[in-house]
């Protein structure tokens, strides 16, 4: 990476008041997200990579490391909302309006552009409420929360994060006509809002609202001087991970699936760190956000040139997210066409158990495809960042 790119990044930071370490961390988790989605579309594995009865260590960690993505991304979305208010807006009413419009826009994109990026099926017999759904509705809720004092917002977020596992024993079926609401709030479930139209709620909202609210409150600390931030990141990072280790060792609260001794020490460790993502358990959030804090510290302290491309990705997150799904899906179809013909267009790539038994690639090839996708995404995102700089709009800001 030459010095001109580093200089450009510095000038961008001065012009937009962005905190480069945040963009860098966001860029890293997006690169990891590409790995997870490449695996989904190209894998020859027909079981969950975290299933300890079938997996192996490289496959497990290929999936586990991508657990950093959603918590970090949603937490940083909360941080970004606060910084956006501080840097660009005059009143909380303006921020509230921005969050509502932005949030509903993300929900719309989830159910349209992103949905078709995942599955080419025009009848809408199946859709999924994924990460943009969670971010969008969390923004809508945050639009109301910002009227409260920052300590109260932080308390609200932490109560949701630490307390939501108290309700793990409540299931949608127990709530009768309100079962749909519980699915949206806390329990992943397939809903049928219209006849023959299925909507899978993959990201129940309660924990994610807590993560975004906590991120918004945390944004106030990002205005402190750099040495203070670095000390804070280290203490929070190790503190959250220590809290994870203590609670996980006790095995009594924080995740609906206790860890257990396995066939050997390595797999026992895998069991210990294997926590529930849907919805994200307290323990899942502790370890992922703890690691995110330590990464934020590293990016604040060490501006290594090798990490500069992450800044670019982190500055165009929504564009990156949408484009990478379509790019991966189209690549999967092109590679499947010679073998499966036009059937490749409608192959159920995201439901690997329904794929032909001879479809897919092993883990080394998955990593090769991942690297290729990142290389292809770089010039595309570079073009879009330049375009966005020339044609700024509130709705497209990140």
Buried (B, 14 or more C-beta within 10 A) or exposed (E): EEEEBBEBBEEBBEEBEBBBBBBBBBBBBBBBBBBBBBBBBBBBBEEBBBEBEEBBEEBBBBBBBBBBBBBBBBBBBBBBBBBBBBEBBEEEEBBBBBBBBBBBBBBEBBBEEBBBBBBBEEEBEBBBBBBBBBBBBBBBBBBEBBEBEBEEBBBBBBEBBBEBBEEBEEBBEEBEEEBBEBBBBBBBBEBEEEEEEBBBBBBBBBBBBBBBBBBBBBBBBBEEEEEEBBEBBBEBBBEBBEBBBEBBEEEEBBBEEEBEEBEEEEBBEBBBBBBBBEBBBBBBBBBBBBBBBBBBBBBBBEBEEEBBBBBBBBBBBBBBBBBBBBBBBBBBBEBBEEEBEEEBEEBBBBEBEEBEEEBBBEBEBBBEBBEEBBEBBEEBBBEBBEEBEEEEEEEBBB
